Amino acid sequence: MKGWPWLTAGLLAVVVGGLWTAQGLDLLGGSAMSGVTAWAVIGPIVVIVGLMMIVIGVRVRARSKQQP
């Protein structure tokens, strides 16, 4: 079970960050966040953090498989 929380949270962060980026760039309309530059900046930061969490999760899983 080691590593799965990191992978799950990382994947969620990538999806949410991508959504925020799309809304900030006004690619997705119909929201109060649409066209707001702050979300176009926050979104990619959240995506990067999510990718780092995925890398941590993969490393934790690989390390736990090596141990008997």
N, C-alpha and C positions, 0 to 999 in steps of 0.2 A: 504493500500500500504506500510505501515511501515514494515521494515524488509526485504522486497524483494531485495533491492539493495545489502544488506549484504549477503543474501543467494546466489544471482546470482554471485556476485564477488567471494564469497568463493568457489562455485562450479567450476567456471572457474579456480581459482587458484589451486584447487586440481587436475583438469584434466591436466593443463599445467605443474604443478610440477611433476605429475606422468610421463608425457611424457618426461620431461627433465631428470628425474631420469633414465628412461629406455634408453634414448640415452646416458647418461653418463656412464651407466653400459654396454654399447655396446649391448643391447638387440634389439635395433632398429638401423639398419645401414643406410647408404646412406646420412648421414648428416655430416657437419663439426663439429657438437657437439658430434658425436658418438665416444665413447671411451675416452672422455675428463673427467678426474676425477672431475674437478670443477663443471660440471653439475650434477654429481652423488652426490655432496654435496649440491648444490643450490636447486635441485629439492625437496628433502625431507623438506627443510626449507620452501619452498613455499607451500608444501602440509600442513604443520603444521599451517602456517599462514592462509591458506584457511579454514582449519577445525575450527580455532578460529573464523574466520569471520562467518562461518555457525552457530556456537553456539551463537554468538552475534545476528545474524538475527533471530534465533528461540526465543531467550529471548525477543527481541524487539517485535516480533509478539505476543508472549504470553502476554506480559505486555499491549500491545495496545488492546487486546481482553478483558482484565479484566476491562478496563476503559469504562464507559458508553458513 
